[in-house]
Amino acid sequence: MSVMPAMEPSKVRTALRRHFLMCRPEHFAVTYAINPWMDPALGADADRAVAQWEALRSAYAALGHEVSLIEPVEGLPDMVFAANGALVVGGRVYGARFAHPERHAEAPAYAAWLKDNGFPDVLEPRYTNEGEGDFLTLDEVILAGTGFRTEIAAHQEAQEFLGRPVVTLRLVDPRFYHLDTALFPLGGDNVAYYPGAFSPGSRAVLERLFPDAVIASERDAAVLGLNAVCDGRNVVVNAEAAELIGTLRDRGFDPVPVNLSELRKAGGGPKCCTLELRA
């Protein structure tokens, strides 16, 4: 009689309950172009965007995560992308300073909400940065992107304020203008990423830090498959990233596919819509 082999330890995954901040896309539209995904001539279906966002919110609730909501502000169509609003680690908030004037007013709106909702220690940054768009937190380090939106000086400022080591990674492909479009954490000690989004030196850093990383194809990266959210076991990911979904399943994760096609018209996916509140 044959005996089934035990599951490899690397495939035993544990989901951890998270607290997320989201913003309903009541005012979402594509009326300007500040990244290669945006084309005002094509526009976006606002009702469909809301329905897709609601499905994302429901997916988090079904997984047992807490979701708080910030009130959307008229005239800020990109405010739905809550990840860009701040970086919250250990109850401290490193605020955002947006690169483009169209988004400047989002930073104080997010800072005010966080101060009013249990996160009074908020640093208004001196340097341009777009929150969790370019800062991704693992157990021991924070990975930080630069090249398009966030200044390297912001990496240093965040490290001093948060007391966590920050590793700089340079992005070189304008389609992947934020780090969270090219990489996402798999739990606290590993990542998935698309190598072509990074400079040669940054690829070497990732290979050294994460020799067991999940490597995504350009095809999956091009549908923002890496703009995903992992709770340690479950991975909320764009449904079109079929190869990546299969790889994650093979590695012991439970993919949760979602469709955010309308929000992708502005360069956003599940992670863009999700700011983690780490108390």
GIQUIQUI-V236018 format. One record per residue. N is the residue number from 1. RES is the residue in three letters. SS is DSSP state (H for helix, E for strand, L for the rest). OMEGA is omega in radians with two decimals (999 if undefined). D_FIRST is the distance of its C-alpha to the first C-alpha in Angstrom with 2 decimals. Layout:
n=N res=RES ss=SS omega=OMEGA d_first=D_FIRST
n=N res=RES ss=SS omega=OMEGA d_first=D_FIRST
//
This chain:
n=1 res=MET ss=L omega=-3.14 d_first=0.00
n=2 res=SER ss=L omega=3.13 d_first=3.78
n=3 res=VAL ss=L omega=3.12 d_first=6.57
n=4 res=MET ss=L omega=3.11 d_first=9.86
n=5 res=PRO ss=L omega=3.09 d_first=12.71
n=6 res=ALA ss=L omega=3.10 d_first=15.59
n=7 res=MET ss=L omega=3.11 d_first=18.68
n=8 res=GLU ss=L omega=3.13 d_first=21.19
n=9 res=PRO ss=H omega=-3.10 d_first=24.15
n=10 res=SER ss=H omega=-3.11 d_first=26.51
n=11 res=LYS ss=H omega=3.06 d_first=25.01
n=12 res=VAL ss=L omega=-3.03 d_first=25.58
n=13 res=ARG ss=L omega=3.12 d_first=28.92
n=14 res=THR ss=L omega=3.09 d_first=31.44
n=15 res=ALA ss=L omega=3.09 d_first=34.22
n=16 res=LEU ss=L omega=-3.13 d_first=37.63
n=17 res=ARG ss=L omega=-3.10 d_first=40.36
n=18 res=ARG ss=L omega=3.05 d_first=43.26
n=19 res=HIS ss=E omega=-3.07 d_first=46.91
n=20 res=PHE ss=E omega=2.97 d_first=48.27
n=21 res=LEU ss=E omega=-3.13 d_first=51.80
n=22 res=MET ss=E omega=-3.14 d_first=52.36
n=23 res=CYS ss=L omega=-3.12 d_first=55.45
n=24 res=ARG ss=L omega=-3.03 d_first=55.65
n=25 res=PRO ss=L omega=-3.11 d_first=56.99
n=26 res=GLU ss=L omega=-3.11 d_first=60.00
n=27 res=HIS ss=L omega=-3.08 d_first=62.23
n=28 res=PHE ss=L omega=3.07 d_first=59.80
n=29 res=ALA ss=L omega=3.02 d_first=61.38
n=30 res=VAL ss=L omega=-3.06 d_first=61.53
n=31 res=THR ss=L omega=3.08 d_first=65.24
n=32 res=TYR ss=L omega=-3.12 d_first=65.28
n=33 res=ALA ss=L omega=3.10 d_first=63.23
n=34 res=ILE ss=L omega=2.98 d_first=62.19
n=35 res=ASN ss=L omega=-3.04 d_first=58.96
n=36 res=PRO ss=L omega=-3.13 d_first=57.83
n=37 res=TRP ss=L omega=-2.95 d_first=55.88
n=38 res=MET ss=L omega=3.07 d_first=59.00
n=39 res=ASP ss=L omega=-3.12 d_first=61.34
n=40 res=PRO ss=L omega=3.13 d_first=63.93
n=41 res=ALA ss=L omega=3.14 d_first=64.71
n=42 res=LEU ss=L omega=3.13 d_first=61.26
n=43 res=GLY ss=L omega=3.12 d_first=61.38
n=44 res=ALA ss=L omega=3.12 d_first=58.59
n=45 res=ASP ss=L omega=-3.03 d_first=57.93
n=46 res=ALA ss=H omega=-3.13 d_first=58.60
n=47 res=ASP ss=H omega=3.12 d_first=57.16
n=48 res=ARG ss=H omega=3.11 d_first=53.91
n=49 res=ALA ss=H omega=3.12 d_first=53.74
n=50 res=VAL ss=H omega=-3.12 d_first=54.10
n=51 res=ALA ss=H omega=3.13 d_first=51.42
n=52 res=GLN ss=H omega=3.10 d_first=48.93
n=53 res=TRP ss=H omega=3.12 d_first=49.84
n=54 res=GLU ss=H omega=3.10 d_first=49.37
n=55 res=ALA ss=H omega=3.07 d_first=45.84
n=56 res=LEU ss=H omega=3.11 d_first=45.14
n=57 res=ARG ss=H omega=3.13 d_first=46.63
n=58 res=SER ss=H omega=3.10 d_first=44.54
n=59 res=ALA ss=H omega=3.10 d_first=41.34
n=60 res=TYR ss=H omega=-3.14 d_first=42.26
n=61 res=ALA ss=H omega=-3.14 d_first=43.04
n=62 res=ALA ss=H omega=3.11 d_first=39.73
n=63 res=LEU ss=L omega=3.09 d_first=37.97
n=64 res=GLY ss=L omega=-3.12 d_first=40.08
n=65 res=HIS ss=L omega=3.08 d_first=42.60
n=66 res=GLU ss=E omega=3.12 d_first=46.29
n=67 res=VAL ss=E omega=3.00 d_first=48.71
n=68 res=SER ss=E omega=-3.07 d_first=52.43
n=69 res=LEU ss=E omega=2.98 d_first=54.99
n=70 res=ILE ss=L omega=-3.11 d_first=58.10
n=71 res=GLU ss=L omega=3.10 d_first=60.92
n=72 res=PRO ss=L omega=-3.11 d_first=61.35
n=73 res=VAL ss=L omega=3.11 d_first=64.78
n=74 res=GLU ss=L omega=-3.11 d_first=66.68
n=75 res=GLY ss=L omega=3.09 d_first=67.45
n=76 res=LEU ss=L omega=-3.03 d_first=64.29
n=77 res=PRO ss=L omega=-3.13 d_first=61.89
n=78 res=ASP ss=L omega=-3.12 d_first=59.35
n=79 res=MET ss=L omega=3.07 d_first=59.18
n=80 res=VAL ss=L omega=-3.10 d_first=55.90
n=81 res=PHE ss=L omega=-2.99 d_first=54.33
n=82 res=ALA ss=H omega=-3.11 d_first=54.17
n=83 res=ALA ss=H omega=-3.08 d_first=52.19
n=84 res=ASN ss=H omega=-2.98 d_first=55.39
n=85 res=GLY ss=H omega=-3.09 d_first=57.43
n=86 res=ALA ss=E omega=2.94 d_first=56.54
n=87 res=LEU ss=E omega=-3.08 d_first=54.05
n=88 res=VAL ss=E omega=-3.11 d_first=53.14
n=89 res=VAL ss=E omega=3.10 d_first=51.56
n=90 res=GLY ss=L omega=3.13 d_first=51.78
n=91 res=GLY ss=L omega=3.12 d_first=54.26
n=92 res=ARG ss=E omega=-3.05 d_first=56.65
n=93 res=VAL ss=E omega=2.97 d_first=57.61
n=94 res=TYR ss=E omega=-3.02 d_first=58.54
n=95 res=GLY ss=E omega=-3.14 d_first=60.48
n=96 res=ALA ss=L omega=2.96 d_first=60.60
n=97 res=ARG ss=E omega=-2.95 d_first=63.51
n=98 res=PHE ss=L omega=-3.11 d_first=62.97
n=99 res=ALA ss=L omega=-3.04 d_first=63.95
n=100 res=HIS ss=L omega=-3.10 d_first=65.46
n=101 res=PRO ss=H omega=-3.14 d_first=68.33
n=102 res=GLU ss=H omega=-3.06 d_first=66.73
n=103 res=ARG ss=H omega=-3.04 d_first=64.20
n=104 res=HIS ss=H omega=-3.03 d_first=66.40
n=105 res=ALA ss=H omega=3.11 d_first=66.91
n=106 res=GLU ss=H omega=-3.04 d_first=63.19
n=107 res=ALA ss=H omega=3.13 d_first=63.14
n=108 res=PRO ss=H omega=3.11 d_first=65.61
n=109 res=ALA ss=H omega=3.12 d_first=64.05
n=110 res=TYR ss=H omega=3.13 d_first=60.65
n=111 res=ALA ss=H omega=-3.14 d_first=62.29
n=112 res=ALA ss=H omega=3.13 d_first=64.29
n=113 res=TRP ss=H omega=-3.10 d_first=61.30
n=114 res=LEU ss=H omega=3.10 d_first=59.35
n=115 res=LYS ss=H omega=-3.08 d_first=62.38
n=116 res=ASP ss=H omega=-3.03 d_first=62.81
n=117 res=ASN ss=L omega=2.96 d_first=59.18
n=118 res=GLY ss=L omega=3.13 d_first=58.34
n=119 res=PHE ss=L omega=-3.05 d_first=58.53
n=120 res=PRO ss=L omega=-3.07 d_first=62.14
n=121 res=ASP ss=L omega=-3.07 d_first=61.57
n=122 res=VAL ss=E omega=3.07 d_first=62.02
n=123 res=LEU ss=E omega=3.00 d_first=63.27
n=124 res=GLU ss=L omega=-2.97 d_first=65.30
n=125 res=PRO ss=L omega=3.02 d_first=64.42
n=126 res=ARG ss=L omega=-2.97 d_first=67.02
n=127 res=TYR ss=L omega=-3.13 d_first=64.86
n=128 res=THR ss=L omega=3.04 d_first=63.33
n=129 res=ASN ss=E omega=-3.09 d_first=59.70
n=130 res=GLU ss=L omega=2.97 d_first=57.65
n=131 res=GLY ss=H omega=-3.11 d_first=55.44
n=132 res=GLU ss=H omega=2.94 d_first=51.69
n=133 res=GLY ss=H omega=-3.12 d_first=52.29
n=134 res=ASP ss=L omega=3.07 d_first=52.67
n=135 res=PHE ss=E omega=3.14 d_first=51.24
n=136 res=LEU ss=E omega=-2.94 d_first=47.50
n=137 res=THR ss=E omega=3.01 d_first=46.44
n=138 res=LEU ss=L omega=-3.09 d_first=43.40
n=139 res=ASP ss=L omega=-2.99 d_first=42.81
n=140 res=GLU ss=L omega=-3.06 d_first=44.94
n=141 res=VAL ss=E omega=2.94 d_first=47.01
n=142 res=ILE ss=E omega=3.05 d_first=48.72
n=143 res=LEU ss=E omega=-3.02 d_first=48.47
n=144 res=ALA ss=E omega=-3.13 d_first=51.80
n=145 res=GLY ss=E omega=3.03 d_first=52.81
n=146 res=THR ss=E omega=3.14 d_first=56.20
n=147 res=GLY ss=L omega=-3.12 d_first=57.85
n=148 res=PHE ss=L omega=-3.00 d_first=58.85
n=149 res=ARG ss=L omega=-2.98 d_first=59.34
n=150 res=THR ss=L omega=3.13 d_first=59.00
n=151 res=GLU ss=L omega=3.07 d_first=61.24
n=152 res=ILE ss=H omega=3.12 d_first=59.87
n=153 res=ALA ss=H omega=3.09 d_first=62.40
n=154 res=ALA ss=H omega=3.09 d_first=60.55
n=155 res=HIS ss=H omega=-3.14 d_first=57.44
n=156 res=GLN ss=H omega=3.13 d_first=59.56
n=157 res=GLU ss=H omega=3.13 d_first=61.19
n=158 res=ALA ss=H omega=3.14 d_first=57.87
n=159 res=GLN ss=H omega=-3.13 d_first=56.58
n=160 res=GLU ss=H omega=-3.09 d_first=59.73
n=161 res=PHE ss=H omega=-3.03 d_first=59.65
n=162 res=LEU ss=H omega=-3.14 d_first=55.97
n=163 res=GLY ss=L omega=3.10 d_first=55.39
n=164 res=ARG ss=L omega=3.08 d_first=52.18
n=165 res=PRO ss=E omega=-3.13 d_first=51.75
n=166 res=VAL ss=E omega=-3.13 d_first=52.23
n=167 res=VAL ss=E omega=-3.11 d_first=50.90
n=168 res=THR ss=E omega=3.08 d_first=52.98
n=169 res=LEU ss=E omega=-3.10 d_first=51.38
n=170 res=ARG ss=E omega=3.08 d_first=53.66
n=171 res=LEU ss=E omega=-3.04 d_first=53.05
n=172 res=VAL ss=L omega=-3.13 d_first=54.52
n=173 res=ASP ss=L omega=-3.05 d_first=53.61
n=174 res=PRO ss=H omega=3.06 d_first=55.88
n=175 res=ARG ss=H omega=-3.10 d_first=53.22
n=176 res=PHE ss=H omega=-2.97 d_first=51.41
n=177 res=TYR ss=L omega=3.02 d_first=54.48
n=178 res=HIS ss=L omega=3.10 d_first=52.66
n=179 res=LEU ss=H omega=-3.07 d_first=49.79
n=180 res=ASP ss=H omega=2.99 d_first=47.80
n=181 res=THR ss=H omega=-3.04 d_first=47.84
n=182 res=ALA ss=L omega=-3.03 d_first=46.09
n=183 res=LEU ss=E omega=2.95 d_first=43.76
n=184 res=PHE ss=E omega=3.12 d_first=42.07
n=185 res=PRO ss=E omega=3.01 d_first=40.41
n=186 res=LEU ss=L omega=-2.99 d_first=36.67
n=187 res=GLY ss=L omega=-3.03 d_first=36.92
n=188 res=GLY ss=L omega=-3.02 d_first=39.18
n=189 res=ASP ss=L omega=3.14 d_first=38.05
n=190 res=ASN ss=L omega=-3.09 d_first=37.17
n=191 res=VAL ss=E omega=2.88 d_first=38.69
n=192 res=ALA ss=E omega=-3.12 d_first=38.37
n=193 res=TYR ss=E omega=3.06 d_first=41.36
n=194 res=TYR ss=L omega=-3.03 d_first=42.98
n=195 res=PRO ss=H omega=-3.07 d_first=44.41
n=196 res=GLY ss=H omega=3.12 d_first=47.24
n=197 res=ALA ss=H omega=-2.96 d_first=48.92
n=198 res=PHE ss=E omega=3.03 d_first=49.70
n=199 res=SER ss=L omega=3.13 d_first=52.10
n=200 res=PRO ss=H omega=3.14 d_first=50.76
n=201 res=GLY ss=H omega=3.13 d_first=51.39
n=202 res=SER ss=H omega=3.05 d_first=49.65
n=203 res=ARG ss=H omega=3.12 d_first=46.60
n=204 res=ALA ss=H omega=3.09 d_first=46.51
n=205 res=VAL ss=H omega=-3.14 d_first=46.75
n=206 res=LEU ss=H omega=3.12 d_first=43.83
n=207 res=GLU ss=H omega=-3.13 d_first=41.70
n=208 res=ARG ss=H omega=-3.09 d_first=42.59
n=209 res=LEU ss=H omega=-3.00 d_first=42.08
n=210 res=PHE ss=L omega=-3.10 d_first=38.91
n=211 res=PRO ss=L omega=-3.12 d_first=36.89
n=212 res=ASP ss=L omega=-3.08 d_first=33.82
n=213 res=ALA ss=L omega=2.95 d_first=35.87
n=214 res=VAL ss=E omega=-3.12 d_first=34.94
n=215 res=ILE ss=E omega=-3.11 d_first=37.28
n=216 res=ALA ss=L omega=3.09 d_first=38.65
n=217 res=SER ss=L omega=3.06 d_first=40.17
n=218 res=GLU ss=H omega=-3.14 d_first=43.83
n=219 res=ARG ss=H omega=-3.14 d_first=42.94
n=220 res=ASP ss=H omega=3.09 d_first=41.26
n=221 res=ALA ss=H omega=-3.06 d_first=43.97
n=222 res=ALA ss=L omega=3.00 d_first=46.63
n=223 res=VAL ss=L omega=-3.13 d_first=45.54
n=224 res=LEU ss=L omega=3.08 d_first=45.64
n=225 res=GLY ss=L omega=-3.13 d_first=41.88
n=226 res=LEU ss=L omega=3.03 d_first=42.35
n=227 res=ASN ss=L omega=-2.96 d_first=44.74
n=228 res=ALA ss=L omega=-3.13 d_first=41.83
n=229 res=VAL ss=E omega=-3.13 d_first=41.23
n=230 res=CYS ss=E omega=3.10 d_first=38.12
n=231 res=ASP ss=L omega=-3.09 d_first=37.70
n=232 res=GLY ss=L omega=3.08 d_first=34.85
n=233 res=ARG ss=L omega=-3.12 d_first=32.13
n=234 res=ASN ss=E omega=3.13 d_first=33.93
n=235 res=VAL ss=E omega=3.07 d_first=36.00
n=236 res=VAL ss=E omega=-2.89 d_first=38.88
n=237 res=VAL ss=E omega=3.08 d_first=39.56
n=238 res=ASN ss=E omega=-3.01 d_first=41.64
n=239 res=ALA ss=L omega=-3.08 d_first=39.72
n=240 res=GLU ss=L omega=-3.10 d_first=40.97
n=241 res=ALA ss=L omega=-2.96 d_first=39.12
n=242 res=ALA ss=H omega=-3.11 d_first=36.08
n=243 res=GLU ss=H omega=3.12 d_first=34.71
n=244 res=LEU ss=H omega=3.12 d_first=35.17
n=245 res=ILE ss=H omega=3.10 d_first=33.46
n=246 res=GLY ss=H omega=3.12 d_first=30.37
n=247 res=THR ss=H omega=3.13 d_first=30.45
n=248 res=LEU ss=H omega=3.12 d_first=30.87
n=249 res=ARG ss=H omega=3.11 d_first=27.91
n=250 res=ASP ss=H omega=-3.12 d_first=25.76
n=251 res=ARG ss=L omega=3.06 d_first=27.13
n=252 res=GLY ss=L omega=3.08 d_first=26.09
n=253 res=PHE ss=L omega=3.09 d_first=29.42
n=254 res=ASP ss=E omega=3.13 d_first=30.26
n=255 res=PRO ss=E omega=3.06 d_first=33.10
n=256 res=VAL ss=E omega=-3.07 d_first=35.78
n=257 res=PRO ss=E omega=3.06 d_first=37.81
n=258 res=VAL ss=E omega=3.13 d_first=41.52
n=259 res=ASN ss=L omega=3.09 d_first=44.45
n=260 res=LEU ss=L omega=-3.04 d_first=47.57
n=261 res=SER ss=H omega=-3.13 d_first=49.23
n=262 res=GLU ss=H omega=3.13 d_first=52.72
n=263 res=LEU ss=H omega=3.09 d_first=52.60
n=264 res=ARG ss=H omega=3.09 d_first=51.30
n=265 res=LYS ss=L omega=3.03 d_first=54.71
n=266 res=ALA ss=L omega=3.11 d_first=56.07
n=267 res=GLY ss=L omega=-3.07 d_first=53.31
n=268 res=GLY ss=L omega=3.08 d_first=51.23
n=269 res=GLY ss=L omega=-3.10 d_first=47.64
n=270 res=PRO ss=L omega=-3.11 d_first=45.62
n=271 res=LYS ss=L omega=3.14 d_first=46.43
n=272 res=CYS ss=L omega=-3.10 d_first=50.09
n=273 res=CYS ss=L omega=-2.88 d_first=50.36
n=274 res=THR ss=L omega=3.04 d_first=48.81
n=275 res=LEU ss=E omega=3.13 d_first=50.48
n=276 res=GLU ss=E omega=3.14 d_first=48.37
n=277 res=LEU ss=L omega=-3.09 d_first=50.35
n=278 res=ARG ss=L omega=-3.05 d_first=49.09
n=279 res=ALA ss=L omega=999 d_first=50.89
//
